[in-house]
Amino acid sequence: MTVTCPAGTVAADAGQEQVCRVLLVDGHRLFREALRILLARQQEFFVVGEAADGGEALELIAALQPNVVVTDLQLEGGSSVGHLEEMHARFPEVALLVLTALRAHDVAARVRRAGARGYLLKDRDLKEFLNALREVAAGRCYRSHAGTPARTRTLSEEGVCAAIVDLTERQRQVLRALALGYRTRETARLLGVSVKAVHRQRERIRDALRLESVAALTRFAAREGFAE
């Protein structure tokens, strides 16, 4: 556990009130120190402390009152998603930005349901990391695309992305079949349902995602990594 400054510290710079207070949570000390050094070069962010696990993070959030918590998912001491849920339940005003190496297509949905406002992959560059911080600090959602590093977007800019978290497991299976190139009858046989049931699920998914055709749905499924 590392504390940079106590809550309520008054900065000499009059503009310091606008600085975003950041708490870093990661099991790797060297990684936390690297983030601290990078953020120290940015006038708009200030690292108030560091924690190695969810338990320490909860203590420091209460003590330091950060605006944003940047946290890994793979932490010691229990379920990482459970830590997110507890942080969000106890401190709903604090923005949670998940910074992780886990890139499975359903991870972003899971952390969003747990209360995280942002999801960013660790292989991204500093520019995207800072952009993600700005987005969540401003009350918006951010998602790092699971495909190539160049593909990024904010959930606030594309409502279709936010709808992903509400898809049922059956709808995810239909999307996975589309991404893998299965035809309707093959999908029905694979899932043990009727062809009509597959058509109904596709229509519901298209309505939820605001997509106009099965072709668009197929492209969406492939782009979002459902084939992985």
Secondary structure as GFF3:
##gff-version 3
##sequence-region A 1 228
A	DSSP	beta_strand	2	3	.	.	.	ID=ss1
A	DSSP	three_ten_helix	14	18	.	.	.	ID=ss2
A	DSSP	beta_strand	20	25	.	.	.	ID=ss3
A	DSSP	alpha_helix	29	40	.	.	.	ID=ss4
A	DSSP	beta_strand	45	51	.	.	.	ID=ss5
A	DSSP	alpha_helix	54	64	.	.	.	ID=ss6
A	DSSP	beta_strand	68	71	.	.	.	ID=ss7
A	DSSP	alpha_helix	80	90	.	.	.	ID=ss8
A	DSSP	beta_strand	95	100	.	.	.	ID=ss9
A	DSSP	alpha_helix	107	113	.	.	.	ID=ss10
A	DSSP	beta_strand	118	121	.	.	.	ID=ss11
A	DSSP	alpha_helix	126	137	.	.	.	ID=ss12
A	DSSP	beta_strand	142	144	.	.	.	ID=ss13
A	DSSP	beta_strand	152	154	.	.	.	ID=ss14
A	DSSP	alpha_helix	159	163	.	.	.	ID=ss15
A	DSSP	three_ten_helix	164	166	.	.	.	ID=ss16
A	DSSP	alpha_helix	169	179	.	.	.	ID=ss17
A	DSSP	alpha_helix	184	191	.	.	.	ID=ss18
A	DSSP	alpha_helix	195	209	.	.	.	ID=ss19
A	DSSP	alpha_helix	214	223	.	.	.	ID=ss20
###
